[in-house]
Amino acid sequence: MVLVLKKEVSKTLDSEQEDTGKYRQLLVRTLHSCCIKFPDVAVTVIPVLMEFLSDTNELAATDVLVFIREAIQKFDNLQPLIIEKLLEAFRTIKSAKVHRAALWILGEYANSIPDIEAVLKEINNTLGEGPLVDAEQKLIAGEVDENSTATGTGGSVTLVTSDGTYATQSAFNTASKSATEQRPALRQYLMDGDFFIGACLASTLTKLALKFGEIATPSQKNRFDAEVMLIMAGIIHLGKSGMPTKPITNDDRDHILFCLRTLSDRPAHVVPVFEQLCRRALSEMLAAKEAEEAAASKEARDKQPPGGGGCAGGGGKTAQAQADDPVGFAQLEAAENRELGEDVFEMALSRAVVGGRGGPSDPPTGLNKLNKITQLTGFSDPVYAEAYVHVNQYDIVLDVLIVNQTNDTLQNCTLELATLGDLKLVEKPQPVVLAPKDFCNIKANVKVASTENGIIFGNIVYDVTGAASDRNVVVLNDIHIDIMDYIIPASCTDQEFMRMWAEFEWENKVTVNTPLTDLSDYLKHLLKSTNMKCLTPEKALSGQCGFMAANMYAKSIFGEDALANLSIEKPFNKPEAPVQGHIRIRAKSQGMALSLGDKINMTQKGTQSKMITA
């Protein structure tokens, strides 16, 4: 399987289709999980994935580095290979974020003298030799000289072309490389005003210098420290020179000065932070991630119906149902008073087979169906109609019951429907003839194109036998399609959430208006009513601090993404005060953002009415 995944990864290198980046990202994550479970295949996978570090798709390159970071932490035998391949790909990286992660890995796991010297050499190649300010001044002076020479002479040269004719070439036609093309990658980041990578570089150089000083001679140690401190001082000097587009921030400058002070004094309480605590924090984060994944998988297994696995403890398959087993009808089961001794296991199994999601306290399937019936006309109308709305992924089936309450025969009784929103009526229902006090069922199919609150409206038109008047019309009540039937909880990484949050155009800001007084209770109520999943870890939400911020994510069956950010607060001095705050919803389409906002407002009104009734 790993060989097939490697072939697919190689195919995406030359492909330029629209979804190639997402497909490549999924392949990298799959190879990541395979290599962590089976470390023997990591030796062949790592060189292939290293090619993605130079990719313009930052997400794929970031996933590669996440995999490399976990692999180099868990498997000591892979450290030399990863350091070697990472140094080879270092100068081809095109993203500052990927460069920062690569610098952290190199600074943390380069332990031998050759590896440390190779890392410093590669940093000098991607940063530039010598003081940074002097190098920039020379670069600018070189461009000024070329421009002034071309402006001063303005001469032309007569050339003979291949067909024997004469052509004149002006000095202004000769193109020269710009300063951006001539600068190394790390120095270009600094000139663009991104001095956070300078602070990361200072941390990496400090780690390398501290480890180098423990295994090298004093003369080598002094030389290495001087070279490293010169680079850090050059970054601060460049940040204050006014040459970059943005000056260095106070935080980045203080961090670099802290690294310089650490190398100069080597305080005993600070050195372990660079040498031990960073790697310990990574191991604790990976352990917490594994525990979270194990808990999620256990929860998913617990949600499965008992006996649904189909395998016995000895490894053999067992029959899920015997030929002579009784057939259970969920509609005939009583909700309460189980005096007849029904088998609870059989009841749960039959509920799972028919697709029931609820627990023991939920009503049976027949009652659930009754809850989805919408009354379309009044009881006093000549024609009574009600509809059962069955949502089946991409289409909606309306099962309309029409009852003739008159003593006349209704000719050409037609159900006329129209839609509002991204709904489309597939076919027009055929007219029927209803005898006095007769009834019939008419089904209509409606296709759904996107996640948006839709409305179905219409009327019933009929003729009365022997009547000379025009056709009779009964107007139907509107049928509102709930958006929650198409939204399912989903998960994504923090990087994907931030990228989508920046890309999505439509935002809907909803004000929190609820009688609930507990922050956690309101979050649970919101997750239940919107079918969204909370991406913020449980540890970050625990405790009472007077405010809460959480990110939520959901995906529709049509592939649309919905993001939400919850920011709520509650004053400490008023324990009975309701929760206050805002919910910001972002989506790629306007309908998704507005529909989710309407759903949240409706649930808030429902909560208020329940509290008032209670």
Secondary structure, 3 states (H helix, E strand, C coil): CHHHHHHHHHHHHHCCCCCHHHHHHHHHHHHHHHHHHCHHHHHHHHHHHHHHHHCCCHHHHHHHHHHHHHHHHHCHHHHHHHHHHHHHHHHHCCCHHHHHHHHHHHHHHCCCHHHHHHHHHHHHHHHCCCCHHHHHHHHHHHHHHHHHHHHHHCCEEEEECCCCCEEEEEHHHCCCCCHHHHCCHHHHHHHCCCCHHHHHHHHHHHHHHHHHHHHCCHHHHHHHHHHHHHHHHHHHHHHHCCCCCCCCCHHHHHHHHHHHHHHHHCCCCCHHHHHHHHHHHHHHHHHHHHHHHHHHHHHHHHHCCCCCCCECCCCCECCCCCCCCCCCCHHHCCCCCCCCCCCHHHHHHHHHHCCCCCCCCCCCHHHHHHHCEEECCCCCCCEEEEEEEEEECCEEEEEEEEEECCCCCEEEEEEEEEEECCEEECCCCCCEEECCCCEEEEEEEEEECCCCCEEEEEEEEEEECCCCCCCEEEECCCEEECHHHCEEECCCCHHHHHHHHHHCCEEEEEECCCCCCCHHHHHHHHHHHHCCEECCCHHHHCCCCCEEEEEEEEEECCCCEEEEEEEEECCCCCCCCCCEEEEEEEECCHHHHHHHHHHHHHHHHHHHHHHHHC
